[in-house]
Amino acid sequence: MRFARLLPLVLAPLALASPEPAPRPNPVAAPAPDGTGLISELPSILSGAKELLSEDTIKDLDVIITGAAKLLSSKNIDILQDILTNAHGLLTKDFVDNTTTLIGDATPLVEDVSKLLGGVLGSL
Ligand SMILES: *[C@@H]1O[C@H](CO)[C@@H](O)[C@H](O)[C@H]1NC(C)=O
């Protein structure tokens, strides 16, 4: 006997077990009419996914993931931790204030040197 002829027999107990569908707490929008919406976009979505999962992309992802995994070895995590700790220590308010002052002081100097050089070069 073909499966299609058995199907009603298989589905009948399911229909009896739940005569009414359970009420939905969050009703969703009615399905889009045929030929529109997600279903019709599915082929292009799948072809995009297929493209993403091409052999080349997978190789690239493998390189990226392997590289990231190496970067995140426990040794490098310790180093990164040190760098972050030192950067954090460097970026005290005092240091930032002094560096800002330094840059502020240097700016007119650079402008003066630039004018001076411009004048010298202009007189040649
Ligand atoms: C900032 O400059 C003051 C003097 O202007 C100095 O005593 C102090 O050590 C400097 N701090 C840093 C973090 O460079």
PDBQT file of the ligand as one rigid body, heavy atoms in Angstrom, charges set to zero:
ROOT
HETATM    1  C1  LIG A 201      52.704  65.767  34.701  1.00  0.00    +0.000 C 
HETATM    2  O1  LIG A 201      53.444  66.967  34.782  1.00  0.00    +0.000 OA
HETATM    3  C2  LIG A 201      53.858  67.304  36.108  1.00  0.00    +0.000 C 
HETATM    4  C3  LIG A 201      54.609  68.639  36.037  1.00  0.00    +0.000 C 
HETATM    5  O2  LIG A 201      54.027  69.514  35.142  1.00  0.00    +0.000 OA
HETATM    6  C4  LIG A 201      54.757  66.200  36.668  1.00  0.00    +0.000 C 
HETATM    7  O3  LIG A 201      55.122  66.501  37.986  1.00  0.00    +0.000 OA
HETATM    8  C5  LIG A 201      54.042  64.875  36.615  1.00  0.00    +0.000 C 
HETATM    9  O4  LIG A 201      54.898  63.831  37.007  1.00  0.00    +0.000 OA
HETATM   10  C6  LIG A 201      53.535  64.594  35.214  1.00  0.00    +0.000 C 
HETATM   11  N1  LIG A 201      52.772  63.395  35.215  1.00  0.00    +0.000 N 
HETATM   12  C7  LIG A 201      52.878  62.463  34.269  1.00  0.00    +0.000 C 
HETATM   13  C8  LIG A 201      52.028  61.246  34.434  1.00  0.00    +0.000 C 
HETATM   14  O5  LIG A 201      53.607  62.592  33.300  1.00  0.00    +0.000 OA
ENDROOT
TORSDOF 0
